[in-house]
Amino acid sequence: MKQGRLYKFHYFALAAIAGPLSACGGGGGSGLESINSKPAYIATISAMTYDGSTDDLLTGGLGKTGLTSATAPNPVDATAPTAAELRKIAIYTNYRAVLDATPNGGFGVLYGPNIDISGKDTLGEGKIAGTEYIAYSDDGSGRQNVTMMVQIPDSFNPASPCIVTGTSSGSRGVYGALGTSGEWGLKHGCAVAYNDKGTGNGIDDLQNNTVNLQNGVRSSATAAGMNSNFTANVTDTQRTAFNASTPNRFAVKHAHSQQNPEKDWGKFTLQSIEFAYYVLNQKYGDIAKDGKSHLIKLSPNNTIVIASSISNGAGAALAAAEQDSKGLISGVAVSEPNVQMAPDSSLTVIRGATIASGTGRPLYDYFTLANLLQPCAALAPAAVNAPFLSSIVKATASNRCAALKTQGLVSGNTTDDLAASAMNALLALGWQPESRDLHAAMYAFATPSIAMTYSNAYGRFSVLDNLCGFSFSGTTAQLATSFGKGNGVPPTAGISIFNNNSVGGAVTDALSISPSTGVLDYNIDGALCQRELAMGGSANANRVQQGIRETFRTGNLQGKPAVIVHGRSDTLIPVGFSSRPYFGVNHMVEGNNSKLSYIEVTNGQHFDSFLPLAGFDSRFIPLHVYYIQAMNMMYANLKSGAALPPSQVVRTTPRGVDASGKANPISAANVPPILATPAGGDRITFSNNVVTIPD
């Protein structure tokens, strides 16, 4: 194996001595040394050291310049990329997938690898030297194989230790949070504890029987065995029959693992912290009397731990804080969390004249609603200036409007009337008025794929089930680089959603003809089937709804300090279904012990990576700016006792356009700070089970 100054490859293989992180409690009064023990669920650990020049932890050796380049790194041989090449591609892809990487949008100016912890442009290319540790967490079956990764920068100071979690956003692989909590933690000298939460780019090519390994390299499923990132739980006989009836199909981990991984996102995040403690104590702990083992030097008694990330990773951080029975987490700072709670009609959320009762909606509830209504709503006259409206085929969307009318879901006589009715329905169901112009883009880029993935995941369905007639199909041309370029939710890496029930045979879903209507209508039959899974009483619906209930959170952060940042215009994870009710439930549960601050940002939407695009650039601001502020405030609170800000609405100013119609460069004036003393009219309050949001 290659050795040298840059790459030092080694293994930790200590047997578990005292169980998973039992050592964090110390030796107590037993008189025994506190031995650092590898958690039982952690398999073989690989470690790689990066010099911060040729390669590094944060940018994969690309630096600020490489990350801003429109030209992605590519392997020498696209059919057989190396693990090192796949890592570099994954870092480039995942970093740019969550941030606006353009200077006009703030990259390299307000944030980015070159910006230091005080907000100054002093770090050059921003490369960070250190060591990266990777292992699977598994229950012994080889069916979970959650990828855990800990990055320890050379700047880590064991005399002032900190750990930041980086659970992946969306369904991304283990590098999915590198540009958010990863970058913040590494710059502050913290170890970063990542995990892919049981999703990631695990793609089983059923036709050719190949899978991803942990490092992304493709292998035959037979050779991979239990080292596969994901292999569908099907027998050879089943796979052969499935390939004969539906050739060229793929099983994808988040959809088809049959594990309902979301129920365990909190557990996996806590495990990643335990894994971080283990490798830190292996690195910094003194040698025990046996001359071989390491003693515990770092523990929750002397280490700051911030649970953090964005989107799904943010929801995982909140779940981890709720489930933290060992006192591993010091505080929480997250952005745009996907978090869902059990129904409770005693909560009320008021914004202006709009009153919402209850705890929002579960994710699958509102995504199946969006999947039905968005294609039609996109044609509403009020949304004529929506970004990416051209991605919606007007004739097909008009047919969807007609199909919705037949189902009694919208009303009107013309397509404009029906589309306006669909848009009004979305608003009445809980989407904010600020989301009006974003439904077209959300449907084009996210809604159908999330509806399909989560229906399979919640119900623990097999790829063999072809739930609601859907399957994943496509070509293998991009499969070799799927670890680096994929996002864990098709369409990705050349794989698309297919409608097996289309008139004339299976075809890409958007181009399919519904049997019930005989026309192109964005597959109304499939959308109705998915809606029944959310709200109906069939056997399949009962499976899905049980899986949803397993993901409900309590809102009890156990008195931990926390900051949630969310964009008011978020149309993917709307504030009314997630952060607003979570804030209320937390205060209902914890009362005066609550230390949660909720920051709602105007002109903020879910995908900062969309901000370079026309229609987004001039109208929306980077929410990442406020995520950084939330992290800074949480660190100051935990480090020196600085007060967290009151819950508030932060009112931003869009960049607008210049005389030529191009978006203006962003400046600090567009993104005013979170205030320690906000104006009275901007304060978010809770009283008598009522959350009040300033309009």
Rosetta blueprint (number, residue, H / E / L):
1 M L
2 K L
3 Q L
4 G L
5 R L
6 L L
7 Y L
8 K L
9 F L
10 H E
11 Y E
12 F E
13 A L
14 L L
15 A L
16 A L
17 I L
18 A L
19 G L
20 P L
21 L L
22 S H
23 A H
24 C H
25 G H
26 G L
27 G L
28 G L
29 G L
30 S L
31 G L
32 L L
33 E L
34 S L
35 I E
36 N L
37 S L
38 K L
39 P L
40 A L
41 Y L
42 I E
43 A L
44 T L
45 I E
46 S E
47 A E
48 M E
49 T E
50 Y E
51 D L
52 G L
53 S L
54 T L
55 D L
56 D L
57 L L
58 L L
59 T L
60 G L
61 G L
62 L L
63 G H
64 K H
65 T H
66 G H
67 L H
68 T H
69 S L
70 A L
71 T L
72 A L
73 P L
74 N L
75 P L
76 V L
77 D L
78 A L
79 T L
80 A L
81 P L
82 T L
83 A H
84 A H
85 E H
86 L H
87 R H
88 K H
89 I H
90 A H
91 I H
92 Y H
93 T H
94 N H
95 Y H
96 R H
97 A H
98 V H
99 L L
100 D L
101 A L
102 T L
103 P H
104 N H
105 G H
106 G L
107 F E
108 G L
109 V L
110 L L
111 Y E
112 G L
113 P L
114 N L
115 I E
116 D L
117 I L
118 S L
119 G L
120 K L
121 D E
122 T L
123 L L
124 G L
125 E L
126 G L
127 K L
128 I L
129 A L
130 G E
131 T E
132 E E
133 Y E
134 I E
135 A E
136 Y E
137 S E
138 D L
139 D L
140 G L
141 S L
142 G L
143 R L
144 Q L
145 N L
146 V E
147 T E
148 M E
149 M E
150 V E
151 Q E
152 I E
153 P E
154 D L
155 S L
156 F L
157 N L
158 P L
159 A L
160 S L
161 P L
162 C E
163 I E
164 V E
165 T E
166 G E
167 T E
168 S L
169 S L
170 G L
171 S L
172 R L
173 G L
174 V L
175 Y L
176 G L
177 A L
178 L H
179 G H
180 T H
181 S H
182 G H
183 E H
184 W H
185 G H
186 L H
187 K H
188 H L
189 G L
190 C L
191 A E
192 V E
193 A E
194 Y E
195 N E
196 D L
197 K L
198 G L
199 T L
200 G L
201 N L
202 G L
203 I E
204 D E
205 D E
206 L L
207 Q L
208 N L
209 N L
210 T E
211 V E
212 N E
213 L E
214 Q L
215 N L
216 G L
217 V L
218 R E
219 S E
220 S E
221 A H
222 T H
223 A H
224 A H
225 G H
226 M H
227 N H
228 S E
229 N L
230 F L
231 T L
232 A L
233 N L
234 V L
235 T L
236 D H
237 T H
238 Q H
239 R H
240 T H
241 A H
242 F H
243 N H
244 A H
245 S H
246 T L
247 P L
248 N L
249 R E
250 F E
251 A E
252 V E
253 K H
254 H H
255 A H
256 H H
257 S L
258 Q L
259 Q L
260 N L
261 P H
262 E H
263 K H
264 D H
265 W H
266 G H
267 K H
268 F H
269 T H
270 L H
271 Q H
272 S H
273 I H
274 E H
275 F H
276 A H
277 Y H
278 Y H
279 V H
280 L H
281 N H
282 Q H
283 K H
284 Y H
285 G L
286 D L
287 I E
288 A L
289 K L
290 D L
291 G L
292 K L
293 S L
294 H E
295 L E
296 I L
297 K L
298 L L
299 S L
300 P L
301 N L
302 N L
303 T L
304 I E
305 V E
306 I E
307 A E
308 S E
309 S E
310 I E
311 S L
312 N H
313 G H
314 A H
315 G H
316 A H
317 A H
318 L H
319 A H
320 A H
321 A H
322 E H
323 Q H
324 D L
325 S L
326 K L
327 G L
328 L L
329 I L
330 S L
331 G E
332 V E
333 A E
334 V E
335 S E
336 E L
337 P L
338 N L
339 V L
340 Q L
341 M E
342 A L
343 P L
344 D L
345 S L
346 S L
347 L L
348 T E
349 V E
350 I E
351 R E
352 G L
353 A L
354 T E
355 I E
356 A E
357 S E
358 G L
359 T L
360 G L
361 R L
362 P L
363 L H
364 Y H
365 D H
366 Y H
367 F H
368 T H
369 L H
370 A H
371 N H
372 L H
373 L H
374 Q H
375 P H
376 C H
377 A H
378 A L
379 L L
380 A L
381 P H
382 A H
383 A H
384 V L
385 N L
386 A L
387 P L
388 F L
389 L H
390 S H
391 S H
392 I L
393 V L
394 K H
395 A H
396 T H
397 A H
398 S H
399 N H
400 R H
401 C H
402 A H
403 A H
404 L H
405 K H
406 T H
407 Q L
408 G L
409 L L
410 V L
411 S L
412 G L
413 N L
414 T L
415 T H
416 D H
417 D H
418 L H
419 A H
420 A H
421 S H
422 A H
423 M H
424 N H
425 A H
426 L H
427 L H
428 A H
429 L H
430 G L
431 W L
432 Q L
433 P H
434 E H
435 S H
436 R H
437 D H
438 L H
439 H H
440 A H
441 A H
442 M H
443 Y H
444 A H
445 F H
446 A L
447 T H
448 P H
449 S H
450 I H
451 A H
452 M H
453 T H
454 Y H
455 S H
456 N H
457 A H
458 Y H
459 G H
460 R L
461 F L
462 S L
463 V H
464 L H
465 D H
466 N L
467 L H
468 C H
469 G H
470 F E
471 S E
472 F E
473 S E
474 G E
475 T L
476 T L
477 A L
478 Q L
479 L H
480 A H
481 T H
482 S H
483 F H
484 G H
485 K H
486 G L
487 N L
488 G L
489 V L
490 P L
491 P L
492 T E
493 A L
494 G L
495 I E
496 S E
497 I E
498 F E
499 N E
500 N L
501 N L
502 S L
503 V L
504 G L
505 G L
506 A L
507 V E
508 T E
509 D H
510 A H
511 L H
512 S L
513 I E
514 S L
515 P L
516 S L
517 T L
518 G L
519 V L
520 L E
521 D L
522 Y L
523 N L
524 I H
525 D H
526 G H
527 A H
528 L H
529 C H
530 Q H
531 R H
532 E H
533 L H
534 A H
535 M H
536 G L
537 G L
538 S L
539 A H
540 N H
541 A H
542 N H
543 R H
544 V H
545 Q H
546 Q H
547 G H
548 I H
549 R H
550 E L
551 T L
552 F L
553 R E
554 T L
555 G L
556 N L
557 L L
558 Q L
559 G L
560 K L
561 P L
562 A E
563 V E
564 I E
565 V E
566 H E
567 G E
568 R L
569 S L
570 D L
571 T L
572 L L
573 I L
574 P L
575 V H
576 G H
577 F H
578 S L
579 S H
580 R H
581 P H
582 Y H
583 F H
584 G H
585 V H
586 N H
587 H H
588 M H
589 V H
590 E H
591 G H
592 N H
593 N H
594 S L
595 K L
596 L E
597 S E
598 Y E
599 I E
600 E E
601 V E
602 T L
603 N L
604 G L
605 Q L
606 H L
607 F L
608 D H
609 S H
610 F H
611 L L
612 P L
613 L L
614 A L
615 G L
616 F L
617 D L
618 S L
619 R L
620 F L
621 I L
622 P L
623 L L
624 H H
625 V H
626 Y H
627 Y H
628 I H
629 Q H
630 A H
631 M H
632 N H
633 M H
634 M H
635 Y H
636 A H
637 N H
638 L H
639 K H
640 S H
641 G L
642 A L
643 A L
644 L L
645 P L
646 P L
647 S L
648 Q E
649 V E
650 V E
651 R L
652 T L
653 T L
654 P L
655 R L
656 G L
657 V E
658 D L
659 A L
660 S L
661 G L
662 K L
663 A E
664 N L
665 P L
666 I L
667 S L
668 A H
669 A H
670 N H
671 V L
672 P L
673 P L
674 I L
675 L L
676 A L
677 T L
678 P L
679 A L
680 G H
681 G H
682 D H
683 R E
684 I L
685 T E
686 F E
687 S E
688 N L
689 N L
690 V E
691 V E
692 T E
693 I E
694 P L
695 D L
